[in-house]
Amino acid sequence: MKKFISFSALILLTVPAVAQDGYYIKAGGGTGVSSSTFSVFSGDAYNSSNNIRSNQAQVSIGYNKGNLQLETGIGYLRTGVTFVNAIGEPLCGGMVPPVQTPTSKDSGAVHGTTNVIGVRYTISNTHIVVPVMIGYVMKMGKKVDVVPGIGVETLLNFKGKLSADQPASQDVENSINYHYNPVAAMLALKIDVQYHISKQWGVWVSPSAHNMLSSLTTAVPGDAMSRQYYHALLFSAGVRYNLPAKVKTTVN
């Protein structure tokens, strides 16, 4: 492990500074998948959870100084999860949904059975995202930069939306926002690949991984889905504009 860290540090130190010092603006969007991990009172409950489509859009402003890059901005992110709620199991907020007709059957052990039989629910949440990212710029040819980055995103959370195989009561829809936290934090890892069209303009693509550091909901005793941590894998693309550097003038 020590040899790997030393080798990685050596590579980073030998990469020349390629970024033009100054400010830039980026804009773009992307898509991917999202899911959630959550604590439940029964270890075998909700093990039929799956991904849903995730989307994001963002406008950022950043600053380059040598090989280092600092970036912030504002954006949109959609996360969520889909799962089968077995008949008789509490949903969110510890409440038991009204009598339902089984509409889903997924493999997995629930209550000692070989299949999960119940109603499939999908929960989606919308977030306003304010990231603070730091990256390291590496040159891969005259036109291409690779910028690995890490940072923390502050999430302003909107209440979740629920859809199901069959119509859900208003009480069930309200239950997914039980003890809901309006603000959360998320860890973000990404790799930007940038192509310079000209001195000012460029395009970029970026795979990224996002994982909640704080729960979307507050833990409540008996709450079947308290302590939710959403995560997402995304692929994004967009444009970049380097702001013109100030020209220094000398007054005699």
N, C-alpha and C positions, 0 to 999 in steps of 0.2 A: 504493500500500500504506500509506504514512504517513497519507494522508487517511482511509483506511478505519479505521485504528487510532484516529486522533483522534476520528472520528465515533462509533465504538463506545464509547470512553471517555467521551465527552460524554453519550451516552445512559445509561450506567451511573451516572454521577454525578448525573444529573437524576432518576433513579428514587428515590422516597421510601423510607425504611426502613419496611417493612411487617410484618416478623416480630416477634412478641412475644418479647422477650428471655427466655431460659430454656431448660430442657431439654425434649426430646421423645423419644418412642419410636415407631419405625416397624416394621412387619412386612409381608411380602408375598412374592410369587413371580412367576415368569414363564417364558416359553419363547421359543425362537428357533432359530437355526442356528449351527453351529460347524464349523470346518475347521482345517487345519494347513498350515503351510509347513515344508519340511524340506530339508536339504542332501543331495544324492545324488552318487555318483561319476560318474554318467552324466547329462548334461544333458537327455536326452530320456526319462529314466525317470520313471515315476509321474506323468505329466502327465494322468492320467485321474482325479485325486483330486476328490472332491465333498464337499458338506456333509452333516452328519447333524443330527438333532434335538438341541438343547441346552436344558437346564432349569436353573433356579436358584431358591433360596429364601433369605431372609435376614431377620434381626432386627437392627435398628440402634438406637443411641442417639446423639442429636446435641445440639448447643447452638447457639442463635441469639443473635447479638449485632449488633443493627442489621440491615444487609443481608447480613452474613456468616453462613455456616453451616458448622459443622464436624461431621463424622459418622464414626462407626466402628461395628463390630458383628461379627457372625459369620454365615456363611452356607454354602450348598452350591452347587456349580456342576458341571455335566457338560459336557465338551468331547469332541471326537473328529473322526475323518476316515474316509472310505471311498475305496478306490482299487482298481484292477486291478493285480495282481502278474503281470507277463508270465512265461510259462513260461521257466524257467532263470534269471530274475533273482533276486538275493538279496532276502530280505525284510528283517527287522530284525536287527541284530547281525551283519550280513555273512554269515549262513547262507543256503544255498540250500534251499528247501523240497523235500520228497520229490516224486517224479514225480506230477504232478497232471493231471487231465482238464480241458481248457479249458471253462469254464462261462460266461465273460463276453466280450463283444465291444463295445468302445467306440471311437468315432472318436478319432483322435489319432495322431501319428507316434511310433512306438517302434521303434528299431533299423531305421530306414529303411522300415518298413511303413506302410500307411495305416490300420491298425486295431490296437488293443491287444487281444490274445487271451490270456486267462489266468484266474485266479481272483480274484473280487472279495472283498476283506477289509474289515471295518469294525472300527476300534479306538475304544473309548470310555474316557475317563478321568474319574474323580470327584475333586473337589477340595473341601477345606474352605477357605473364603475369609475373610480378615480384612482389611477395607478401611479406608483412611483417606482420606476425601473432603472437599474444600472446595468450597462452592457460594456463589452470589451470588443473593439473593432479590429478585425483581422483582414488583411488584404489577400484576395485569391485571384490575382491578375489585375490588369489595369482598370477594369470596369466593375469588378465584383468584390463586395465586402461580405463577410460573414460575422454576425454580431450575436454571440450568446448573451443572454441577459437573465437577471433574476430580480424579483421585486415583490412588493406587497400592494394589493388592491383593496381600497375601501369600497364596500358595497352599500348602497342605499337601496333597501329591499322593498319592492312592492308586494302586496298580498298575493298569495298563490291562487291559481285557477285550477279547478278540478273537472275532469271529464271521466266518464265511466261507460262500461258496456250497456248499462241501463240507466235511466234517469235517476239522479241522486236527489235526496231531499235537501231543503235549504239548510237544515241542521247539519247534515253531513258536509255540505259545501263550506259552511262556516267553521266547521271543526278543524279544517286543515290550517287555519290561521290562528289557532288557539295558542296563546302565549308566544306570539310572533315577535321576533326582534327586528326592528326597522333598520339596524346597522350591523354589518358583519365585516370580517376581514378575510382575505383570500391570498394565498401564496401563488405566485405566477412564475413559470419558467418558460423561456422561449428562445428560439434561434431565428434571427432575421437574416435573410439572404437578399442583399441589395444589389441592383444593377444600375449603374450610372449611365443615363442617356446623354446627359450633358453636365456641365459644371453645376448647374442649378437643379436640374430635374432627374428623377430616378424612379424606379419601381421596385417593389419588394414583395416577398412571400415569407410566411412565417408559420411553422408549427408551434403550438404552445400547449402547456398543461396548467390547469388551474385547480386549486384545492382549498376549500374553506378551512380557515384556522379557528374560527369561532362559529358556534352553532346558529342556524337560522331560527331555531326555537329555543325557548327556555325550558330546562328540565322540570317536569312536574311528576310527582309520584303517581304511578299507574298510567302515565301517558304512553300509549303504544308507539308513538313516533316522535317523542321528544329527543332533543339533541341531534338534529339533522345537519349533516355536513355534505354539501353538494360538491361535485367535482366535474370538470369538463376537459375534453381533448378537442382542440380546434385547429383548423388550417385557414389562414387568413392571407389576404393580398391587398395591395393598395399602391398609392403614389407617395412620393416624397419630394419636397421642395426645400433646397438650401437657401436660406436668406442671404442676400448679398452682404459681404463683409464690409464694415465701415472703412472708408479710406482715410488714413491719417494724413493730415496736412501740417506743414511747418510754417509758422509765421515768423518772418525775419523782422 
